[in-house]
Structures are given as C-alpha cells and as structure tokens.
Amino acid sequence: TEKTMKVTTDVLNMRSEASTNSDIVTKLKKDDELKVLEETKDDGGTTWVKVDFNGQVGFVSKEFLGE
C-alpha cells in the first residue's frame, strides 16, 4: 500500500535535496497530498521525507506533514 501524508502548513517548500539550502522544486499548499517514498534524518536531527507530488519528486521536512 502507498503511504501518503498531507501538508499541515499554509505553504511548504519542496526541495531538490534533503537540505534547507537546496533549490526549491515547487511550493506546496495546505492539504496537498504527497506520496511518501522514503525518510531520512540529517545531521541536525531534522527528518526529511522524500515525496512524489503529481510526478514531481523532492524533499520536505516531516514536521510540516500529517497523516
């Protein structure tokens, strides 16, 4: 089964890499539904989720996602 999560904040940047310094691929809106591909944790302890949104793949911080 596919795992999906929803954006819980008004605007969320989807980034090209699991880093706040990486390029913004697109901006997501509240309640956008994302297909979860994998999760990674960075050195700072932030959990990043690799997601697919309408065929665009990128990374978002897990703290702004909900079930």
N, C-alpha and C positions, 0 to 999 in steps of 0.2 A: 504493500500500500504506500502511496505517496504521502509524505508528511508536508503539510502546508502550515504557514504561520501568517498572521496578519500584522500590518503596520499599526502601531498604537499611538504614534505621534503625528502631528499635523503634516510635517514634511520630513522625509528621511532620505539622506543621500545614499545611493547605491554606488559603491566604489569599485575600481578595477582590481584592487588588491586589498588584502585584509589590513589596511592601514589608513588612518585619517589623513595621511599625507598623499595618498594616491589619488588619481584622477576620478572625478565624479562621472559615472556612466550615465546615470539618469536620476531624477528626483522622484521619490515615491510619495504617495499621499496616504492619509489615514484610511485604514480598512482595505488597502490594496492587499491582495492575496499572493503570497510568494511560495514557490515550490522549494523546499529545503533540499539542498544537495549534500552539504557537509557542514561540520562545525570545527572551528579551530580557535585556539586561545593564543593571544600574543604575549610578548614578554611582560607587558604591563598588566596582564590579568584580564584584559578585555576579551570576551568571547565574540568571535565573528562568525556569521553564518553565510555560507556560500549559497546563493539563491538564484532561481530562474524566474524572471518576471516577463511573461509574454515573449519568451525566447531570448531575452537579454539576461546574461549571466553576470553577477557581480557579488560584492560582499557588503553586508550590513551588520551593524552592531546589534547583538542579541537583546540588549536592554530595551530596545525600542520595538520589540516584537512580542506578540501574544498568540495564544492558540486560536 
